[in-house]
Amino acid sequence: MTAVLQVEPFPGSSTPRRAHLETTPAVSMEQYIDIYGNLCRRFLLGPGRTRIRYQAEVEVDAGLDEVDREAIQHEMIDLPSDVLHFTLPSRFCASDTLGNTAWRLFGDAPAGWRRAQSVVDWVHDNITFEQTSSGPLTTATETYLQRRGVCRDFAQLGVAFLRALNIPARYCFGYLPDIDVTPAPEPMDFAGWLEAFLGGRWYTFDPRNNSRRAGRVIIGRGRDAADVAMLTTYGWAPLIAMRVTAEPIEAVPWSSASPPVLGTFPAESG
Protein backbone atom coordinates (compact mmCIF):
# COMPACT_ATOMS: atom_id res chain seq x y z
CA MET A 1 0.00 0.00 0.00
CA THR A 2 1.05 3.60 -0.49
CA ALA A 3 2.38 5.54 2.52
CA VAL A 4 3.52 9.13 3.05
CA LEU A 5 6.11 9.92 5.72
CA GLN A 6 6.84 13.28 7.36
CA VAL A 7 9.75 13.18 9.82
CA GLU A 8 12.38 15.47 8.28
CA PRO A 9 12.88 19.15 9.16
CA PHE A 10 10.80 21.72 7.30
CA PRO A 11 12.88 23.00 4.36
CA GLY A 12 14.81 26.11 5.25
CA SER A 13 13.87 26.08 8.94
CA SER A 14 16.99 24.34 10.23
CA THR A 15 20.08 22.69 8.83
CA PRO A 16 20.19 18.88 8.97
CA ARG A 17 23.60 17.22 8.73
CA ARG A 18 24.46 13.56 8.43
CA ALA A 19 20.78 12.75 8.00
CA HIS A 20 19.86 9.15 7.33
CA LEU A 21 16.47 7.65 6.48
CA GLU A 22 16.08 3.92 5.94
CA THR A 23 13.44 1.23 5.88
CA THR A 24 13.70 -2.48 6.53
CA PRO A 25 13.04 -4.06 4.13
CA ALA A 26 14.46 -1.39 1.84
CA VAL A 27 12.04 0.50 -0.42
CA SER A 28 12.49 3.32 -2.92
CA MET A 29 11.02 6.69 -1.93
CA GLU A 30 9.78 9.67 -3.90
CA GLN A 31 10.46 13.05 -2.29
CA TYR A 32 8.07 15.95 -2.80
CA ILE A 33 7.02 19.26 -1.23
CA ASP A 34 3.32 19.51 -0.38
CA ILE A 35 1.08 22.59 -0.68
CA TYR A 36 2.20 23.86 2.75
CA GLY A 37 5.91 23.54 1.96
CA ASN A 38 6.40 20.36 4.03
CA LEU A 39 8.97 17.78 2.96
CA CYS A 40 7.24 14.43 2.34
CA ARG A 41 8.35 10.96 1.26
CA ARG A 42 6.02 8.65 -0.63
CA PHE A 43 6.69 4.92 -0.85
CA LEU A 44 5.08 1.49 -1.01
CA LEU A 45 4.62 -0.58 2.14
CA GLY A 46 4.90 -4.26 1.35
CA PRO A 47 3.20 -7.11 3.21
CA GLY A 48 4.51 -7.98 6.64
CA ARG A 49 6.38 -5.76 9.07
CA THR A 50 8.28 -2.64 7.99
CA ARG A 51 10.76 -0.75 10.16
CA ILE A 52 11.39 2.94 9.47
CA ARG A 53 14.33 4.78 10.99
CA TYR A 54 15.32 8.43 10.63
CA GLN A 55 18.17 10.09 12.44
CA ALA A 56 20.02 13.33 11.91
CA GLU A 57 22.21 15.95 13.44
CA VAL A 58 20.36 19.25 13.13
CA GLU A 59 21.67 22.79 13.59
CA VAL A 60 19.03 25.06 15.13
CA ASP A 61 18.78 28.63 16.42
CA ALA A 62 19.84 28.67 20.08
CA GLY A 63 17.41 31.46 20.95
CA LEU A 64 14.03 31.14 22.60
CA ASP A 65 10.74 31.45 20.71
CA GLU A 66 10.34 35.12 19.83
CA VAL A 67 7.96 37.42 21.68
CA ASP A 68 6.40 40.74 20.65
CA ARG A 69 3.75 41.78 23.15
CA GLU A 70 2.95 44.81 21.00
CA ALA A 71 2.20 42.74 17.87
CA ILE A 72 -1.12 43.84 16.44
CA GLN A 73 -4.08 41.82 15.26
CA HIS A 74 -4.72 42.74 11.64
CA GLU A 75 -8.09 43.72 10.29
CA MET A 76 -9.31 41.03 7.93
CA ILE A 77 -9.08 43.35 4.92
CA ASP A 78 -5.38 43.91 5.68
CA LEU A 79 -4.33 40.27 5.96
CA PRO A 80 -2.11 38.87 3.18
CA SER A 81 -4.12 36.69 0.81
CA ASP A 82 -1.97 33.62 1.47
CA VAL A 83 -2.83 33.83 5.19
CA LEU A 84 -6.62 33.89 4.81
CA HIS A 85 -6.68 30.11 4.43
CA PHE A 86 -5.68 29.83 8.09
CA THR A 87 -8.70 31.79 9.31
CA LEU A 88 -11.17 29.13 8.13
CA PRO A 89 -12.55 26.10 9.97
CA SER A 90 -10.88 22.78 9.22
CA ARG A 91 -11.65 19.15 9.93
CA PHE A 92 -10.20 19.03 13.46
CA CYS A 93 -10.36 22.75 14.24
CA ALA A 94 -14.04 23.72 13.93
CA SER A 95 -13.63 27.41 14.70
CA ASP A 96 -17.20 28.05 13.56
CA THR A 97 -18.56 25.61 16.14
CA LEU A 98 -16.42 27.15 18.88
CA GLY A 99 -16.98 30.76 17.77
CA ASN A 100 -19.46 31.83 20.46
CA THR A 101 -17.37 30.16 23.14
CA ALA A 102 -14.21 31.89 21.96
CA TRP A 103 -15.76 35.34 21.99
CA ARG A 104 -17.33 34.72 25.42
CA LEU A 105 -14.00 33.64 26.89
CA PHE A 106 -11.61 36.02 25.12
CA GLY A 107 -13.64 38.82 23.56
CA ASP A 108 -12.75 41.24 26.35
CA ALA A 109 -9.00 40.67 26.01
CA PRO A 110 -7.12 43.42 24.12
CA ALA A 111 -6.79 42.53 20.43
CA GLY A 112 -3.38 41.38 19.28
CA TRP A 113 -0.68 39.52 21.19
CA ARG A 114 -2.48 39.72 24.53
CA ARG A 115 -5.63 38.16 23.11
CA ALA A 116 -3.63 35.34 21.52
CA GLN A 117 -1.74 34.78 24.76
CA SER A 118 -4.99 34.70 26.72
CA VAL A 119 -6.15 31.84 24.49
CA VAL A 120 -2.93 29.91 25.07
CA ASP A 121 -3.09 30.59 28.83
CA TRP A 122 -6.66 29.32 29.03
CA VAL A 123 -5.96 26.13 27.09
CA HIS A 124 -2.85 25.44 29.17
CA ASP A 125 -4.68 26.02 32.46
CA ASN A 126 -7.97 24.27 31.66
CA ILE A 127 -6.97 21.20 29.63
CA THR A 128 -5.28 18.34 31.48
CA PHE A 129 -2.44 16.52 29.76
CA GLU A 130 -3.37 12.85 29.80
CA GLN A 131 -1.81 10.20 27.61
CA THR A 132 -4.24 7.90 25.74
CA SER A 133 -7.07 10.36 26.53
CA SER A 134 -7.60 11.10 22.84
CA GLY A 135 -7.13 9.51 19.46
CA PRO A 136 -6.18 10.55 15.92
CA LEU A 137 -9.77 11.60 15.19
CA THR A 138 -10.30 13.75 18.31
CA THR A 139 -11.43 17.25 17.37
CA ALA A 140 -10.82 20.58 19.10
CA THR A 141 -14.48 20.69 20.11
CA GLU A 142 -14.18 17.29 21.79
CA THR A 143 -11.04 18.43 23.58
CA TYR A 144 -12.88 21.49 24.88
CA LEU A 145 -15.73 19.33 26.19
CA GLN A 146 -13.52 16.57 27.63
CA ARG A 147 -10.96 19.00 29.11
CA ARG A 148 -8.08 16.58 28.53
CA GLY A 149 -5.77 15.55 25.74
CA VAL A 150 -2.20 15.43 24.49
CA CYS A 151 -0.09 18.19 22.95
CA ARG A 152 -1.81 17.71 19.58
CA ASP A 153 -5.18 18.42 21.21
CA PHE A 154 -3.89 21.45 23.12
CA ALA A 155 -2.57 22.93 19.89
CA GLN A 156 -5.70 22.23 17.84
CA LEU A 157 -7.97 23.77 20.46
CA GLY A 158 -5.76 26.87 20.51
CA VAL A 159 -5.87 27.03 16.71
CA ALA A 160 -9.67 26.75 16.67
CA PHE A 161 -10.12 29.50 19.27
CA LEU A 162 -7.70 31.85 17.50
CA ARG A 163 -9.39 31.39 14.13
CA ALA A 164 -12.76 32.03 15.75
CA LEU A 165 -11.31 35.36 16.92
CA ASN A 166 -10.12 36.17 13.36
CA ILE A 167 -6.47 35.54 14.19
CA PRO A 168 -4.86 33.32 11.51
CA ALA A 169 -3.44 30.19 13.12
CA ARG A 170 -1.82 27.01 11.87
CA TYR A 171 -0.99 23.68 13.48
CA CYS A 172 2.67 22.68 13.74
CA PHE A 173 4.55 19.61 14.84
CA GLY A 174 8.17 18.69 15.25
CA TYR A 175 10.91 17.72 17.65
CA LEU A 176 11.25 19.53 21.00
CA PRO A 177 14.36 18.65 23.03
CA ASP A 178 14.61 19.44 26.74
CA ILE A 179 17.05 22.36 26.47
CA ASP A 180 17.39 24.53 29.61
CA VAL A 181 14.24 23.00 31.10
CA THR A 182 13.55 20.17 33.51
CA PRO A 183 12.98 17.02 31.42
CA ALA A 184 9.31 16.10 31.25
CA PRO A 185 8.26 12.69 32.60
CA GLU A 186 6.30 11.92 29.43
CA PRO A 187 8.17 9.72 26.93
CA MET A 188 9.50 10.86 23.57
CA ASP A 189 10.17 14.27 22.11
CA PHE A 190 7.55 14.67 19.39
CA ALA A 191 5.43 17.75 20.05
CA GLY A 192 2.56 19.73 18.61
CA TRP A 193 2.26 23.52 18.90
CA LEU A 194 0.79 26.39 16.86
CA GLU A 195 1.76 29.54 15.05
CA ALA A 196 -0.37 32.71 15.02
CA PHE A 197 -0.11 35.55 12.50
CA LEU A 198 0.30 38.86 14.31
CA GLY A 199 2.10 42.07 13.43
CA GLY A 200 2.86 40.94 9.89
CA ARG A 201 4.51 37.60 10.70
CA TRP A 202 4.04 34.16 12.29
CA TYR A 203 4.85 33.63 15.98
CA THR A 204 5.18 30.35 17.88
CA PHE A 205 2.81 29.59 20.77
CA ASP A 206 2.81 26.35 22.75
CA PRO A 207 -0.44 25.69 24.65
CA ARG A 208 0.87 22.43 26.13
CA ASN A 209 3.99 23.91 27.74
CA ASN A 210 3.05 27.62 27.65
CA SER A 211 6.69 28.66 27.75
CA ARG A 212 9.21 30.02 25.28
CA ARG A 213 11.54 27.20 24.35
CA ALA A 214 14.82 26.73 22.52
CA GLY A 215 15.70 24.08 19.98
CA ARG A 216 12.38 23.45 18.23
CA VAL A 217 12.81 21.52 14.98
CA ILE A 218 9.72 22.13 12.87
CA ILE A 219 8.67 19.20 10.67
CA GLY A 220 5.29 20.26 9.35
CA ARG A 221 2.72 23.03 9.20
CA GLY A 222 -0.92 22.79 8.13
CA ARG A 223 -4.54 23.53 8.93
CA ASP A 224 -4.60 20.79 11.57
CA ALA A 225 -3.01 17.43 12.32
CA ALA A 226 -4.62 15.80 9.28
CA ASP A 227 -2.35 17.88 7.03
CA VAL A 228 0.85 16.91 8.82
CA ALA A 229 0.48 13.31 9.90
CA MET A 230 3.78 11.65 10.74
CA LEU A 231 2.70 8.67 8.67
CA THR A 232 -0.28 8.49 6.32
CA THR A 233 -1.20 5.09 4.90
CA TYR A 234 -3.73 4.40 2.17
CA GLY A 235 -4.89 1.15 3.69
CA TRP A 236 -4.70 -0.66 7.02
CA ALA A 237 -1.23 -0.56 8.60
CA PRO A 238 -1.29 -0.66 12.42
CA LEU A 239 1.58 1.02 14.22
CA ILE A 240 3.28 -1.55 16.47
CA ALA A 241 5.91 0.59 18.14
CA MET A 242 7.36 4.10 18.01
CA ARG A 243 10.26 5.84 19.74
CA VAL A 244 11.32 9.45 19.29
CA THR A 245 14.25 11.18 20.99
CA ALA A 246 15.64 14.69 20.56
CA GLU A 247 18.73 15.67 22.54
CA PRO A 248 21.35 18.43 22.53
CA ILE A 249 24.31 17.34 20.46
CA GLU A 250 26.84 17.65 23.28
CA ALA A 251 24.83 15.17 25.35
CA VAL A 252 25.19 12.32 22.86
CA PRO A 253 28.70 11.70 21.43
CA TRP A 254 28.71 10.70 17.78
CA SER A 255 29.60 7.15 16.88
CA SER A 256 28.96 5.05 13.82
CA ALA A 257 26.74 2.80 15.90
CA SER A 258 24.77 5.56 17.61
CA PRO A 259 25.11 9.03 16.03
CA PRO A 260 23.95 12.12 17.95
CA VAL A 261 20.52 13.27 16.95
CA LEU A 262 18.03 16.04 17.36
CA GLY A 263 15.41 13.76 15.95
CA THR A 264 15.09 10.04 15.50
CA PHE A 265 12.00 8.11 14.51
CA PRO A 266 12.21 4.33 14.68
CA ALA A 267 8.85 2.76 14.11
CA GLU A 268 7.31 -0.44 12.93
CA SER A 269 4.04 -1.07 11.16
CA GLY A 270 2.48 -4.31 10.14
N, C-alpha and C positions, 0 to 999 in steps of 0.2 A: 504494500500500500504506500501511497505517497505521504511524506511527512515534511514539515517545515520546522526548522530549528532556529531559535534566536538566543544565543548565549554570548555573542561577541560584542565588544564595545561599539557604541553608536559612532559611525564614521565622523572623524574630526573632533570628537569630544575628549579623547584621551589617546595616548600613544602606546599601542600594544607592541611588545617586543618578545621574541622567542615564543610566539603563539603557536599552539599545536592543537589541532582538532582531529580526532580519529574515531572510527567506529569499528566494532568487532561483532560480526565479520565486516571486512572493509566494503564500503560502497562508494560510488562516485557521487559528488555533490555539485549542484548548480548554485552559484552565488548570485544574488540579485538584491537590489535596493527597493523596498516597498514604497507606497505612496507617502509615508511619513518620514522617509529617509532612513529607516531601520535596515541593518544588514541582516539578511536572511539566507539560509541554506536549505535548498530543496533536494530531497533524495528519496529513494525507494527503500522501505523497510521490508525485508524478506520474512519468510515464516520462521518461527522460533524466536529465541531471545537475541536482542541486539544491545550491545553496550556502547554508550556514547561518552567520550571523554574530551573535555576542553580544558586547557590550562595555558596561562600566559603570564608574563611579567608586564605590568601596565604602569606607565608613567602618568600621574595625575597631578592636578593643582593641589598644593599643600594647604591652601587657604580654606576657611570655613565657607559654607553657603552664604552668598551675599545678602545683605539687608539694606533696604531703603525705606525707612518708615514714612518718608514724604512722597513715596511713589503714588501717583494719582490713579484713579479709576477712570478710564476713558468713557466718554459718551459713545453710544453705539455707532453713531454716524462717523465718528473719528477713528474707529478701529480699522487696522489694515484688513484688506479683504481676505487674506490668507489666514487670518485669525478667527474670522466669524464662524468657521466650522466648529470651533471649540466652545461656542456658546450654546450649541444645540443639544437636546437630549440624545442619549445613546442607549444601547441595549442594557448596560449595567448601571448607567448613571441617568436615571429618569428625573432630570431637573424639573420637568414640567409637573410631575407628580409631587415633588417635594417643594414646589415653588412657594405655596402659602406658608409652609413650615419655615422655610428659609427666611422669608421676609418677617415672620413673627419673631424668630430668634435673633436675627441680625440686622433688621431694617433700621434700627436706631443707632447702629455703630457708624462712625464717620466713614464715608466712602473712601475707597483706596486701600492702602496697605493695612490700616487698622481694621477695616471690615474683613479683609481676607484673613488676617491673623485671628480675629475673633471666631471665624469659622473653624480654623485649625485648632484653636484652644478648646472650643466646645467639643469637637470630635475627640480630641485627645482625652479630655476630662470625663466624657460621658459614655464612651465606648470601651468596653473591657477587652483587653487582648486575651484571647483564649484559643489555643490551638485546637484544630478539628471542629471548631464551632461553626464553620461555614464551608462551602464547597465551591467548585469552579463556576457554578451558575447562580451564586448568591448575588443579589442586586444591592445597590445602595439603599433602596427603600427597605429591604429586608434587614439590612444592617442597622438602620435607624430604629426599626421596630424591635429587633432582638437585643440591641445595645451590646453586642459582642461581635468579635471577628478577628481576623489577622490583618497584617499590614495592608494587604490588597484591599480589604474592606474599608479600613480607615481612609485610605487614599481615595477610593471611589465615592465614599460618602462626602468627603471634602470637595471633590470635583463636582458632584451633583449640586451641592449647596452653592458653590461659587457660580456655576453656570446659571442657577436660578436667580442669582443676584446680578446677572449680566456681567460677570467677570469671567473672561475666557480662561478655561482650565483644561489641562490635559494630564492623563495618567502616565506615570513613568515607572519603570522598574530597572533594577540593576544590582550591582554588588555594593555592599556597604560594610567595610571593615571597621573594627573597633579601634579607631585611632583617637587617642586622648580622651577616651571614655571608659567607664567600667564595662567590661564585657557582659553582654546580656546572657541570661541563662538559657534563652531559647536557642535551639540548634540552627546551624547554617547561617549564611550571610547573604542570601537573596533578600531583597527588600522592595517594597512598593512605596512610592511617594507621589507628589503631584507638582506641577508647575502652573503658576498663575501669571497672566499677562497684565502687568501694571507699569505705568510710567514708560511705555514704549518698548518693553522687553519682558522676557520670561524670567520669573524668579522661582527658586525651589522652596517648597514647603513640605514638611514631613509630619502629617497628623499622628502617626504612630509614635514617633519619638519626641516630636515638638521641640527640637533643638537644632541649632546650626551645626552641621557635621562636616568633617574633612574626609576626603578620599572617596567620594561617591564615584562609581564607574557606571555611567548610564548605558544600558543596553537598548532599551526601546521606549518610544513615546507613541501615544495613540489616544483615541477617544476614551477607551476603557481597556480593561484587561483582555478583552476579546481580540483587540488589535495587536497585542504584544504578548501572546502566549509563548512561553518558553519552548513548548513543543506542541505543534498542531498536527494531528493525524487524521487522514481522510479514511477512516475505518476504525475498527476496535483494536486498541493497542494499550493494554493496562500498564501503568507505571509500577514496576516492582520495587525499585529502590532509587533514592536520590541523595546525593551529598554535595553540599556547596560550601567552600571555604574561601574567605578573602582576608589576607593578612598583610601587614606592612612588610616590605621586602627585607628589611634588616632582621626580621624575626624568623625568617625561614631561609637558611643558607642554600644556595643553588647547588644541586647535584644532578647528574644525569638520571639518577633514579627518582629523585623527588625535587623538581625545580621549584623555586619560589614563585608564588602566584598571588595575584590580586583577584583571581577568579578561577574557580575550577568546577566543572560540572560533570561528575561521573553519574551516569544513570543507566538503568536497564529497563527495557520494555519488552513485553512478550508478544 
